[in-house]
Amino acid sequence: MGKMTLDELVKELRTAHGDALEAIVLYGSAARQQGPPTGSIDVLVVVRALADAALGAAGTATRAWMKAGHPAPLTLTSSEWRTSADVFAIEYADILSVHRVVYGTLPTDGLVVSRRDLRLELEREVMGKVIQLRREMQARHGDGTAQRALLEAAHGTIFALFRAALRLTEGLTAPYLDSDVVARDVAAKAGFDAAPFLALVGHRRGTAKLSEAEAATVLRGCHDGLERLASWLDGVTVEG
C-alpha cells in the first residue's frame, strides 16, 4: 500500500466525523504553495463536536497520515477555533493570512489576532527555540550528521517564527511567501546575519545541500540569530 494522499485523508476524516465535520484546511507551507501541495502538509480539522467514537475512527487515518511523513492533523472543536486566537496567536495569524480550504467552510468572521498576544507568544517561542537549539548543540557536538538533521527538523518552526515577527511589525495578514525574503527582512530588523538561514533554505530546497562539515557553522549561526531575535523582541512595543 502506498503512502496516504491528501484526498484519502479527507475521505477518511469525513467518514470518521460525519455531520460533525465543519472544515478541513491546509495551512503553513502547503497553503503557500502554488498547485498541489508537496513536502510536509499541515492540516487543520474543525468539528462541531468531538465524540470518542469519531476520535478513535480518525486515529487510523492519523497514523497513516503521519506514516506518510506529515504532522498529525490539528483538530479543534468549533468553539475552540472561535475562542483560541489569544492562546495561539502565531498559528492563527499564519492560518488567517494564508490557508486553503479542502472541505467545508472555515469560519473566520470576527476572528482577530491581537499584536500584544502575538508578541507575547512570539518572544516565548523564540526564547524556547534558542534554549532547545543550545541543548541540542551540546548533545550533538562533533556529529555533523546529527547537526544537519537538527537543522532540517528546525526549519519549519524557525520560519514560522520569522513570519510572525514580520506580521508583528508590518501587518497581521501579510502572507510572506518567500523564505529568502523573510530571512533577510527579519535579519535586517533584528540585526543579525541572514546567511545561516539562507543556507538552511538552500538545503531545504535542495539547491545547496549542507555538508556535515558545514552543519556546525550553520547551526551556530542560526542559534545566534535567534538569540538576537529574542533580544530584539524584548524591546518591541506594540499596541492592540
N, C-alpha and C positions, 0 to 999 in steps of 0.2 A: 504494500500500500504506500502511495506517495505522501508527501507532506500535505497537511491540511491547507487548503486555499482560503482566501477571504470569503468567497462565495459559500464554501462549505461551512465556515464558521457561522455566517449569518443564518444559513438554513438551520443549523443545529440550535442556535440560540433562539430562533423563532419557535422551534418545536419545544424547547425547554421552558420558555417563559409564556408562550401562548399570548392571550389577550393582554397580559400584564406588561408586555414589552412595548415601550414607548419609542425608543430610538437606539440605533447603533451608529456610532460616529467614529470616523478616523480623526486623529489629531497628531500633533508632533510632525516629524519629518515626512511621514506618509501623506499627511494632508497638504504639505507644502510642495510635494512632487507634482509634476505635470504627467498625466496619463496614469496607467495602473501603478499602484504603489509597489516599491521594491524594498528589500532590506527588512529591518525590524519594524513591525507595524504596531502602533499603539491604538487601542480600541476602547472607546467609552460606551458602556451599556447603561441605559436609563430605563428603569422598570417602575411601574406604578406601585407594585408590592413585590416583596421577595419571599416567596414561600419556600419552606425547607425542601419540598419535592423538586421545585424548579432549580434551586441552588444545586441540589445533587445531580439533576439531569444535565445542568450546564457544566458540571465538573468534568465529564468525559470530553466534551468539546474543548474545555480549557486546557486539559492535559495534552490533547493532540495539538492545539494551537501553540502551546509552549514548546512541545517537542519539535515543532516546525521552526523554532528559533525566535518566537515573538514573546513579549511580556504578556502575562495573564491579563485579560480584559479588566478594565476598571469598571466595576458595577456599582451604581448608585441608585437609590430609590428616587422617585420624582421629587419628594420632599427634600431629600438630602441635596440633590442637584440645585434646587432653588435657594437653598439656605447656607451653602458652604463656600461661597466666594470669598468670605473673610478668612477662612481657615486655609484654603488652598489658592491663595491669590496668584501665585506664579502659574499654576496649572490652568486656572480659569482664564487668565489673561492670554495664555497661549491658545487655549481652545477657542475662546471667543474671537480672537484675531484671525485664525485660520483653522477651519475644520471642514470635514467632508461627510455629509450625512449619507449613509449607505442603506439605511432603513428607517422608516418612520419620520418623526419630526422632533427636532431638538428645541425645547422651549428656551428662548433667550430673552424674552421681554422682561424688562425690569432688573436684569442681572447687571450689576455694576461692580467692578473691582476698584477698591479704594487704593490710592497710592500709598497711604500710610500702611495698610495691610500688606501691600506688595513689598514695600521697603523692609518691613519687619521680618517677613518670611525670607526675603532675599538675603538679608545680612546673616540671618541664622543659617541658611542653607549653604551660603558661600563659605562661612567660617567652618561649618561642619565638613565641607568638602576639603578644605585646607587640612584639617586635622586628620581626615581619613587618608589623604594622599601622603601626609607626613608619616603616619604609621606604616603605610604600605611601602614607602620608600625605604624605611629602615628594614622591614621584613624581607624585601626583595633586593636589597643592596647586592650588587655584583651579578645579578641574574638578569641578563638582557632580555631573555625570552619572557620572563615573568613581568618585567617592567613594561615591555611592549604590550602585553596582554592587559595590564592595568590601564594603560593609556587608551586602548581600544574600548575597554569597558566604561571608562570615564567620559568618553567623547560626548555622548548624548546629554548627560547631566550638565557638563560644563557649558555647552552651547545653549541649553535651556536657560541656565542662569544668566548667560550673556544677553540673550534676547530679553529676559526680564529686566536686566539693568538698563537696556536701551528704552524699553517701554516705560520704565520709571521716570525717565527724564525727557523722552521725546514723544510719547504718545502711547496710550494703553492698547490701542487696536492695531498698531503697525505690525505687519507680518514678518518683516526681516527675514527674507527667504535665503539670501546668500551668506553662507558661513564665513567666507573670506571677508566680506564687508563687515559682518557682525564682529569678528575678531578685531579687525583694525579699528572700528569705531569705539568699541569698549576699551581697547588698549589706549586709544588717544584720550578718552575721557578720564580714565583712572590712572594713567601714567605708567603703563608697563609695556614690556616688549611683546609685540604680537607674534613674533617669529615662531616661538614654540607651538602656538596654537594653529598657525598656518601650516606648520609641518604636520600637525595632527590631522588637519583637514585633508592635506595631500595624501597622507597614509590611509585615511578612511576611504577616500575616493579611489585609491589605487594608482594615483598618478605619480606618487613619490613615496614608495614604501620605506619605512624606517628600518634601518639595520639594528641588530641587537646593540651594537656599539653606540648608536645614536640615541637609543631609547632613554638612557640615563640622563643625558643632557636635556632632552625634550621634556622628560618628566620633571626634572628640577625647574626648568623654565616655566612649566605650567603651574607648578606649586607656587613659585614666586609671584607669578602673575595673579593668581587667585588670592594670594596673601595681600597683595597690593589692592586688589579689588575690594576685599573686605574692609581694609583701612579707608578706602575712598567712600564706600557706602556708609561707614560710620559717621562721616561728616556731611552726608547729603540731607538736606532739609526739604520736606515735601508738605504739601497742603492737600487735603481732601482724600 
